[in-house]
């Protein structure tokens, strides 16, 4: 049986390992990470209980772990069924400072009863001025929406207060995590840190009616997290809402005069779009039904023509510009090819696993963890040894360094070329007056006309 008693103690190996992971996460995997409200984060040594939405498996706790600029080592609380995969996985999770809690559907009665030990330990960590982190929804969601918060979160918080005879001064810190695209690398991430709050107002109720206290505290906490981000409450039309957020994003950013390249601007725009569509649903049900049909048709049309919505916001590309881009791709191709040949195996190593995943929320976890932890370090070591056997130390070092540098060129070249192909298709459809393309333009104009009736499309 693995012991978690000292899980909150400073671990030097964990600290050193996290330097590598932080660098890989913040500098390699994501194109841009933006932290909003960092001033709301209490300093190290002040007990806090961090809560957040949950979209993206392991990437969510990493997003929070790597926003701390001090040397604190938060303890995370996660669903217990993942600890039962194998003893090796359980030990890895323990090393990563993750505590298990079991839902009734995930474990036996003895597993669920063991939650009491976890709650006691978590309460002790807060009383020892530590940092706890939990996703109160007790599972990741398949989109930008919230479900109800479970009782484990308030039980831990109240137990921490109870252990200290209600004298512990700690805060709940709400956070919201947003991804421009959560399943792939090279995208953007935002973490919004809300204002910390106390639960002292519920202490008296908890002493007499703990279940009511749990519910009321959960309601307050959920609203604090929900206010920071996006909540599509109409799950039946989620795909249409998702399409509308994409279609309206650039227009909303322009209307609110937000910085175009900041991912937080995309979050603010999407949140406003959802509010606009919700208002249409409530006040104009017939118009809402029409809007859902338009969004459905528009999404299907984009997929059929293999176009992306952002192309419709781009100015017309001159033929000379297209030729210049082709020339640059030809010049850069040898470097791309070098990066492809030398990085193809580690870069593509997650694919056999991700293709078989039933839950795509784990795709980015596999795409990040497998190459970063195992494949890339091992592959570069093999390359170094092979070149060393054929040449000398300096050539081996330079070869591996060039391989690593060309990894980024390979990835950016590939993404840029895919975008270029989209621009080329867009231009061809436009020049030929393709009927399906013209229909997409019409649909987009009508959608924006409904969502922005005063501002215009």
SVG drawing of the C-alpha trace seen along z (x, -y; Angstrom):
<svg xmlns="http://www.w3.org/2000/svg" viewBox="-40 -49 76 52">
<polyline fill="none" stroke="black" stroke-width="0.4" points="0.0,0.0 1.4,-3.4 1.8,-5.9 0.6,-9.5 1.5,-10.8 4.4,-12.9 3.0,-14.0 3.1,-17.7 6.7,-17.7 9.2,-19.4 10.6,-16.9 13.9,-18.0 13.8,-15.4 10.2,-16.5 11.5,-20.1 14.3,-19.4 12.1,-17.3 9.5,-20.1 12.1,-22.5 12.2,-20.3 8.5,-19.8 7.7,-23.5 10.1,-24.4 8.6,-21.8 5.0,-22.8 5.4,-26.6 8.0,-27.1 7.6,-24.1 4.1,-22.6 2.1,-25.8 2.6,-28.7 1.4,-31.2 0.3,-31.1 -1.4,-34.0 -2.1,-34.4 -4.9,-36.8 -5.3,-38.0 -2.0,-36.8 -2.3,-39.5 -5.2,-37.5 -2.9,-34.6 -2.0,-34.6 1.8,-34.1 3.5,-30.9 2.9,-30.0 -0.8,-31.2 -3.1,-28.1 -5.2,-28.1 -7.6,-25.6 -7.5,-26.1 -10.6,-25.0 -11.0,-25.1 -13.0,-23.8 -11.7,-20.7 -11.5,-20.2 -8.2,-18.6 -7.1,-15.7 -3.4,-16.1 -2.9,-19.4 -5.3,-21.2 -3.3,-20.5 -0.1,-21.3 -1.6,-24.6 -2.1,-25.5 1.1,-23.9 3.3,-25.9 1.7,-29.3 3.2,-29.4 6.5,-31.4 7.6,-30.3 8.8,-26.9 5.6,-25.7 4.5,-22.1 0.7,-21.9 -1.0,-18.7 -3.6,-17.7 -6.7,-15.6 -7.9,-13.4 -10.3,-10.6 -9.1,-7.4 -9.8,-4.9 -6.6,-6.0 -4.6,-4.8 -5.9,-1.2 -4.5,-0.8 -1.2,0.6 1.1,0.1 3.6,-1.6 1.0,-4.2 0.0,-4.7 3.6,-5.4 4.1,-7.9 0.9,-9.7 2.2,-9.8 5.5,-11.2 3.5,-13.9 1.8,-14.8 -1.7,-13.5 -4.1,-12.2 -6.9,-9.7 -10.6,-10.1 -13.0,-7.5 -16.5,-8.1 -19.0,-5.4 -19.1,-4.3 -15.3,-4.0 -14.4,-1.8 -15.6,0.6 -17.1,-0.3 -13.7,-0.1 -12.3,-2.4 -15.0,-5.0 -14.5,-4.6 -10.8,-5.4 -11.8,-8.8 -12.0,-9.7 -8.3,-9.3 -7.7,-11.5 -10.0,-14.2 -8.2,-14.1 -4.8,-14.4 -6.0,-17.2 -7.3,-19.0 -4.0,-18.6 -2.2,-20.0 -4.2,-23.2 -3.6,-23.5 0.1,-23.1 -0.2,-26.2 0.0,-24.2 -1.7,-24.5 -4.4,-22.1 -5.8,-21.8 -9.1,-20.1 -11.5,-19.9 -14.9,-19.9 -16.8,-18.6 -15.0,-15.3 -14.3,-14.7 -13.4,-16.5 -16.1,-17.9 -16.4,-17.5 -16.9,-21.2 -17.0,-24.7 -19.6,-24.1 -20.0,-23.2 -21.7,-20.4 -22.6,-20.4 -19.8,-20.4 -19.5,-17.3 -19.4,-17.0 -15.7,-16.1 -14.6,-19.7 -16.7,-21.2 -16.1,-18.2 -12.4,-18.8 -12.7,-22.6 -15.0,-22.2 -12.9,-19.5 -9.8,-21.7 -11.8,-24.4 -13.1,-21.9 -9.7,-20.5 -8.5,-24.0 -11.5,-24.7 -12.6,-27.1 -9.6,-29.3 -7.7,-28.5 -7.4,-31.5 -7.5,-30.0 -9.0,-30.9 -10.6,-29.3 -9.0,-30.4 -11.2,-30.0 -9.6,-29.6 -10.7,-29.0 -8.6,-27.4 -9.2,-28.1 -7.6,-26.6 -7.9,-28.0 -7.7,-24.3 -7.3,-21.8 -6.3,-18.7 -3.2,-19.8 0.2,-21.3 1.2,-24.7 -2.0,-26.3 -2.7,-29.0 -3.7,-28.7 -5.2,-31.1 -5.5,-30.7 -7.8,-33.2 -7.3,-33.6 -10.3,-34.9 -10.6,-36.7 -10.0,-34.4 -12.9,-34.0 -13.6,-32.6 -16.2,-30.0 -16.6,-31.4 -20.2,-32.4 -21.2,-28.7 -19.5,-27.6 -22.6,-27.9 -24.8,-26.1 -22.2,-23.4 -22.3,-22.7 -26.0,-21.9 -26.8,-21.0 -23.7,-19.9 -25.4,-18.8 -27.0,-22.2 -23.7,-23.8 -22.1,-21.6 -24.7,-22.6 -24.6,-26.3 -20.8,-26.4 -20.7,-24.5 -23.2,-26.9 -21.1,-29.9 -17.8,-28.3 -19.3,-27.2 -20.6,-30.6 -17.2,-32.1 -15.5,-29.8 -18.3,-30.1 -18.1,-33.9 -14.5,-33.7 -15.2,-31.7 -17.7,-30.2 -20.7,-28.1 -22.8,-26.8 -25.9,-25.6 -27.7,-24.3 -25.9,-21.0 -28.2,-19.8 -27.0,-22.6 -23.4,-22.7 -21.8,-22.1 -23.8,-25.0 -22.7,-27.3 -19.1,-26.2 -19.5,-27.1 -21.0,-30.5 -18.2,-31.3 -15.8,-30.7 -17.8,-32.7 -18.3,-35.7 -14.9,-35.8 -13.1,-38.2 -16.1,-40.5 -16.6,-40.5 -12.9,-41.2 -13.1,-44.2 -16.3,-45.5 -14.8,-45.3 -11.5,-46.7 -9.5,-43.8 -5.9,-42.9 -6.3,-40.6 -3.4,-38.3 -4.0,-37.7 -5.8,-34.4 -7.7,-36.1 -9.4,-38.2 -10.7,-35.1 -12.1,-33.9 -13.8,-37.3 -15.2,-37.3 -16.5,-33.7 -18.1,-34.5 -19.9,-37.5 -21.1,-35.5 -22.6,-32.8 -24.4,-35.6 -25.8,-37.0 -27.0,-33.7 -28.6,-32.9 -30.5,-36.2 -31.8,-35.3 -32.9,-31.9 -34.8,-33.4 -36.4,-36.4 -36.6,-35.2 -37.1,-31.4 -38.0,-31.3 -34.8,-33.3 -32.8,-31.0 -34.1,-28.0 -33.1,-29.6 -29.7,-30.5 -29.1,-26.8 -30.0,-25.7 -27.6,-28.2 -24.8,-27.2 -25.3,-23.5 -25.3,-24.1 -22.2,-26.4 -20.2,-23.9 -21.0,-21.1 -20.1,-23.4 -16.7,-24.2 -15.9,-20.5 -17.1,-19.7 -14.9,-22.4 -12.0,-21.8 -12.0,-25.4 -11.5,-27.2 -13.6,-30.1 -10.6,-32.4 -10.0,-32.5 -13.1,-34.6 -11.6,-37.4 -8.3,-37.5 -7.8,-40.1 -7.7,-38.8 -4.2,-37.4 -2.6,-38.7 -1.2,-36.2 2.3,-37.6 2.1,-36.9 1.1,-33.3 4.0,-32.9 6.4,-34.4 5.1,-32.0 5.7,-29.1 9.3,-30.3 9.9,-30.5 8.5,-27.0 10.8,-25.7 13.8,-27.4 12.8,-26.1 12.0,-22.6 15.5,-21.1 15.4,-22.3 11.9,-20.9 13.0,-17.6 15.9,-17.4 13.6,-18.1 11.1,-15.6 13.6,-12.8 15.2,-13.2 12.1,-13.9 9.4,-12.0 9.5,-8.9 9.4,-10.8 7.0,-13.4 4.5,-10.8 5.0,-8.3 1.7,-9.2 -0.4,-8.6 -1.0,-4.8 -2.3,-5.6 -4.3,-8.7 -6.1,-7.0 -7.4,-4.3 -8.5,-6.7 -12.2,-6.6 -12.0,-9.9 -10.2,-12.5 -9.7,-14.7 -6.7,-12.5 -5.2,-13.2 -3.1,-16.3 -2.0,-14.5 -0.5,-11.6 0.8,-14.1 2.7,-15.9 3.7,-13.3 4.9,-10.4 7.3,-12.4 8.5,-14.7 9.0,-12.0 10.4,-9.2 10.6,-9.3 12.4,-12.6 15.1,-12.2 15.7,-8.6 15.7,-9.3 18.2,-12.2 20.4,-10.0 20.3,-7.3 21.1,-9.9 24.0,-11.3 25.5,-7.8 25.1,-6.9 26.7,-10.1 29.4,-9.8 30.3,-6.3 30.5,-7.7 32.3,-11.0 33.4,-12.8 31.9,-14.5 31.5,-18.0 29.8,-16.8 27.5,-14.6 26.6,-17.6 26.0,-19.9 23.9,-17.2 21.6,-16.7 21.4,-20.5 20.5,-21.0 17.9,-18.2 16.3,-19.9 16.3,-23.3 14.8,-21.8 12.0,-20.2 10.5,-23.7 11.1,-24.6 9.5,-21.3 6.4,-21.9 6.0,-25.6 6.6,-24.8 4.0,-22.1 1.3,-24.3 2.1,-27.2 1.9,-25.0 -1.5,-23.6 -2.7,-27.2 -1.3,-28.1 -3.2,-25.2 -6.3,-26.5 -5.7,-30.0 -5.1,-28.6 -8.3,-26.6 -10.2,-29.7 -8.7,-31.8 -9.6,-29.1 -13.2,-28.9 -13.5,-32.6 -12.1,-33.1 -14.3,-30.4 -17.4,-31.6 -18.0,-28.1 -21.7,-27.8 -21.0,-26.0 -18.4,-28.7 -20.8,-31.5 -23.4,-29.8 -20.9,-29.7 -20.3,-33.5 -24.0,-34.0 -24.5,-31.8 -21.7,-33.6 -23.2,-37.0 -26.6,-35.9 -25.3,-34.4 -23.4,-37.6 -26.4,-39.7 -28.5,-37.8 -26.0,-37.7 -25.0,-41.4 -28.3,-43.0 -27.3,-46.5 -23.6,-46.5 -24.2,-44.7 -22.3,-41.7"/>
</svg>
